[in-house]
Amino acid sequence: MTTFYAHRFTGARWTLFYGSYVGIEQSAVNQVQKQVQKYLPYVLTTLSAAARASLPPDHLILIGTPANNPLIRELLAAASLELPSHEQGYLLACLESPWAKGSRILLVAGETGRGVLYAAQELGKQLSITVGTKFLTSVEGRPDLRKSFDSLPDFQISASPTVACRGIWTWGYVIRDYRRFFDNMARLRMNTVIIWNDVVPLNAPQVIAYSHQLGIDIIFGFHWGWGLSTLKLTNLQDRLKIKTLVLENFEQNYQSLDLDGIYFQTLTEHSMIEEDGITTAQAACRLVNDTSSELLTRKPGLQIYFGLHATSIQQNFMDLSSLDPRLSIVWEDAGGIPYSYEPVIDPAVPFEETLHPVPALVFPKLLRREIGILLTFDHELLVRLRKFFKGKMDIHVPHGAGTQKIPLAIP
C-alpha cells in the first residue's frame, strides 16, 4: 500500500485480509482486529482479500472461509493445511509465509461463519498464553508486546464440535444486557438460546439480529395451554381451542420475526399419566402434531422445541413414538429428579419409583452417546442413587473443591 508519509513505527507490519465482513464473520473480523491491535503500536491495516491488488511483503492475517477468501484457499494448498469439514469446524495456525521469505502468516479459518468465529475466539486464548501482557497498559511496554507478537511461534489448532447444538434455556427478564449475555455465550461456543417471555420484547428484532451476528440460533417460548387449568389435553374440543390460540398468537406476534424457532409448554406439568382412557403422552402428541403441522406449513424450516414434563409421562414414554420427528423434546424434568439445583421428591411417591422414567425417557433421545449428568444432592440421596443404578453411567457429583465421580447404571 502506497503512503505519502514516513511510518512512525518502522519494521515489518501486519496486514489483515478478510473474506467477508457480513453477519457472523463481521463479528469474527472485529474480534481478531481488537485482539491483535492491543499488541501493535500502529493501526492494523484491514482489507478485503477479494479487492486486493497485490500482497504486501510483510506479515499477514488471513481470516474467513476458503469459499470467500482466495488467500486462504491458496494457503491451504501451498502449506498442505487441512480444514475440518464440519460445518462448525475451524483451523487456527501460525506459520512461515510460503509467498515471502521471513514473513509470518496468522490463519483464522472456518468452513462457515461459525467456524471462523470460533477460530477467532481460540486466537484470543492462544495470544493470552503466548504473548506476554504484563506491560499491556504501559507505554514503555509497547515495543516488547510488538516484538512478542511478531515472533509468534508456529502452531496449528483445528477442532470441530462433537455436539452440534449447544445452548441454554433462560427466562427473558433475567437477561439485563442481551449483548453481553450473547457475547458470553459465543465465548463458550454455545450456539442456541431459548428465551421465555410472557410477551414478545419490544426490541425483539435487535435481540435476534445480535444473536445471529454471533452464530446463535434464537428460540422464543410461549405457552400452548400451560397454566389454563380449566382445559384438558384429553378433550378434543379443548385441544382445538389451544390450537386456535397458538396459531393466532404465532401469526400476530412471532411469524414476522427472524426467529430460528419456537419453544412451548402445554398441559403436562402434573402427575396424571392417564385420563378419560387416554394417556397424557398420547393426548399431548395429538395436540402438538396437529398444531405443529399447521405452523410448519406457514413457516417451513421453523425449529419447534416441545417442553415436556416426565411427571405426566413416566412409563408411557412409548406413546411419544407418534410425535412428529421434526420436533425436539426438551425435558422439563425427569420424574422425581428435575435438572435443577436440588431434586424435588414427592413424599407420597418413593424416590426409587420416580427414577424409573429417567433411563426410559432421557437417554434414548441422546442418540446413545456417552454422557454425564451434573446433580447436587445430599449424601443419603447419593447412596440411594448408587443402589438404584448399577454401574454403567458416570454421574459427576460436586464434592468439596473437586468432583466425585460416581458410576451409575443406565440400561
N, C-alpha and C positions, 0 to 999 in steps of 0.2 A: 504494500500500500504506500503510495507516494505522499510524503508530507513536505511542508514548506517551512519547517522549523526543526531545530535540533532537539532530540529527545532529552528530557531532563535526566532520565534514567537510562543509561547505556547498557549494552549487552543483549543477549538473546531474549526475545519476548515470546509470550504465549498468545496464540490467536484461537478463538473458539469458532468452529464451524458447525452449525446445527442443520438438521434435516427439515424440521418443521417447527413453527412457532405458533401452533394452534392447539387448544384443548390441553390434554394431559401433557403433551410434550412441551408446551409453553411453560407449564409448572416445572418440568424437569430442567429445562434450559435456565429458568430463573434460579433454581436451587443450585445448579452447578456454578453459574456465574457468581452467586453470592458466596458459595463455599470457597471458590478459588480466589476471588477478589481480595479477601482479607489477608492473603499471603503475599499479595503483589503491591508494590508502591505505585504502579502505573495502572491506568484504566485498561481492563481486559477487552481487547477488540473482539467483537462478536458479529459474525457474518453468516449469511445463508450459504450453505455448501453448493446449492444449485446455481447461485448467482456469481460464484467466484470467477475471477478472470484467470488467476494463477495462484499457486501455493506460495506462501511466504517461506523463506528458508529457515525460519525459527521453529519453536515448539508448537505443537498443535493439540487442541482438544476437540475431539470428534464426538458429537452426540446425536443420537437419532436411531433410525432403523436402516437396514440395508435397502429397503424399498425407497426411502425418501432422502437418504444421504449417500450420494455416489462415492464419497471418500471412504465411508465405512465399507461399502461393497468392495472397493478396490483393496482396502487394507486387509480385510478378512482373507482375500485370495493371496495377497502378497506376503502376508505374515503367517499363513496357514492357521488362522484362528477359527474356532468353531463357536457359533452362537447357538444356544439351546433352542430347539424348535418349538418348545412350549409357548403358548400364547402369552404367558406372563414371564417367560424366561429372560435372563439378561446376561450380559458379558461386560465386565469391568476389567480393563487391562492398562498397564503402563509398559511401554517398550520403546526400543530404539526405532527411529523412523526408517522405513525402507526406501524413502524418497530423498532424504537429506542427511548425510553423514553427520553425526554429532548432535542431531536434534532428537527430541523426545516426542512421543505421542501418548496422550491420555485418551483412552477409548471408553465411552459411556454408551453402550448399545443395548437395544432390546428388539425382540421380534415384533412387538407392538408398543404403543404408547405406555401401557402399564409397565412393561419390562424396562423401558427407558427410564421411567420414574424410579423404579426400584434400584436400577443401577446408579442413578443419581444419589439416592439415599445411602447406598452402600459406599459411594465415594466419600460422603461426609464422614462415615465411620472410619474408613481407611486413612483419611487425611488426619483425623484426630489421633490415630495411632502412630502414623508415620512421621508427620511433620510436627515439630515442637511448637507449642502455643503459649509458653510461659511469658513470652515477650509481646504477645498479641496486641496489647494496648499501649506498648511503649514505642515511641518514635525511634529510639535507639535500636529497638529490636527488629525493625522492618527489614534491614538488609539480611539478617540471619534467616528470617522467615522466607524471604525470596530465594536465598541460596538453598535452603532446605527443600523448598517446593521444586526448584529447578533440578535438583538431584534426586528426585523420587526414584526409588529402586524399581526394578522390573517386578511386576506381579500380574497375575491373571486370576480372576474370580468369576466363575459362572455358576448360576443357580436357577432353579425353577421350583415352584411350589408343588408339594405333594397334595395339598388340599386346595382345590381351585377357588372355592368360595369361603372367605374368612371374614367374619363380621361380628356385629354386636346388635343387640336389641336394646332400645332405651326409650324412656319417656321423653317427650319433646321438651317439657318445661324445665328439665334439669340441665339442658344444654344452654349455658349462659352466653357462650360465644361460639357459634357454629363454625366459624373459620378455624379457630384454634382447635376445636373438637375434631374436625376433619383433618387438620394438619397432623395431629397426634395419631389419628387412625392410619394415615398414609405412612407415617414414620414406622408404625408397627406392621406395615404392609397388609392392612386389612382393606378389603375391597367391597364390603356390603354393610349397609346400615339400615335397620328397621326402626322407624321413629313412630311412636304412638302419640297422637294429639287428639283431643276431643273435637277440635275443628282444624281446618287447614290453616297453617300460619299465613299471615298477610304477606310475608316476604318469601313464600314458598319458591317462586321462580329463582330468586337469588340463591337460596339454600341449595336447590337442586343443581343449579349451574356450577356452584363452587365445588360440590361433591364430585361432579363429573370431571372437573379440571384435575382432580386428584385420583381419578380412576376408581371412584367409589360408586357402586350402584346404590341408589337410594329408594327405599321402600316406605310408603306411608301406610299407617294402620288405621282402621276404623272398624266398629263393631258390626257384626252380622246377626243382630238379635241378642247379643250378650247384654245382660242386665235387664232385659224385658221379661220379667219373671212370670207374666201372665200368658206368655206364649210357650208352646211345646213343640219340640222338634218332631215328635211322633205324629203330630197333627198336620195333615196335608194343607189345610187352609192357612194354618199359622206359617208353614214353610213358604207358601205363596206370598203371604204378607211380608215376610222377611225378604224374600227375593225382590219384591217390588221396592221396598225401602232401600235395599242395597243398590239396585240399578239406578234409582233416582238420585241417590247420594253420589254415586260414582259419576253420573252424567253431569250433575250440577257443580261438583267440587274437584274432581280428580282427573277426568278424561282429558282435559285440555293441558294438563301439566306434563312436563317431560320426565315423568316418573319411569323407573325401571320396573316397578311392581307395586303390589298392594299386599297388605297383611291383615288378617282378621281373626277374631274370635267369635264363636257362636255359643249356643246354649249347651256347653259341655262341662262347665265348671261346677260339677255336683257329683254325687256318689251313686246316682241311679243308673245302672247299666242296662236296664230294660224297662219299657213302659208301653202299655197298650199292645203287647205282643211283638214289639219291635225293639231291637237293641238300639242304644244311643248311637253306636257306631254306624248302624245301617241308616238311621234317620239322618245323621249328620252327613253321610255320603250323598244321600238323595238331595238334600238342600244344596250342598256345596257343589256337586256336579252340575245340577240344573242351573245354578246361578253363575258358576264359573264359565260354563259353556257360552252363555249369553255375553259375558264380559269379554271373553277371548274372541268372539265374533266381532264385537265392537272395536277391540284393540288387540289385534293379533300380536303375539310375542310378549304380552304382559306376563311378568312373573307373579304368581299368586302363592302366598305363604299362608297355610292353614294352622293357626294357633290352637292346638288340640290338647285337652286335659285327659290324662290317662286315668284319672279317678273314675270317670264315667265309661271307660272302655274296658279296662282290666283284661280278663281272659277272652273277651270278644274281639280281640285285635284282628282276627282273620276276616271279620266283617268289613274291615277297611280295604280289603283287596279290590273292591269295586271303585275305589277313589280314582278320579281322573289322573292318569300318570303325569299330566302336565303340571300338577300341583305339587308343592313341597310341604311336608308336615313339620311344624315347629312344636316340639313337645313342651307344653307349659309346665308339666310336672311328670313324674314317673311313679304314680301310685303314692305311697307314703313318703317318698323322698323327692321333693321338688329340687331342682337345681338352684338352690338358694343358699343363704348363709347357714341355716340350720334345718335339719329335717323336721317336717311337720308330721306328727303322728296322731292319728285319731285314737283316743283312749278306748273307744268301743271296738276297734279293729286291731288284732295282734300285728305287731310290727312285721314279723316274718311274712304274714299274709299279704301285706301291702307291697312287699318286694317282688312278688311273682310277676306283675306286669312289666318290670324293668327289662329282663332279658328278652321277653317276647316282643315288646313294643319298640324299644330303642335300638337294639343292636342290628336287627335285620335291615334297618333303614340306613345304617352306616356302611353299607357295601362290604361288610365283613372285614373292614380294615382293623388293624391293631390300634386300639385307642386307650385312653385313660380318662378317669373321672376325678375331678377335684371336689372333695366334700369336706365339710367341717362338722365334727360331732364329738361327743364325749366318749370316754373310754368304754363305758358299758355298751353303748351303741356299736362301737367298733368291734367288740368281742362278738356281739350278736351277728354283725355283718359277716365276720370271718367264719362263723359257724354255719351261716346260711349258704354262703358261697364256698367253693371248694378248690380253688387254685388255678384257674385258667386266665384270669384277668388281673392286671395290676391297677390298684386304686392308690393314688398318691394322697396321703393324709398329712396336712400341716402338723409338724411335730417339733416344737421348740424353734430353734433358729433354722432347722433344715426341714426335710420332708421324709416322712416314714413311708416306705413302700410296702403295701400290704397285698399279697397275692389273693385274688378273689376269682371265683369261677363264674363264667358265663357260658352256657351251652352253645 
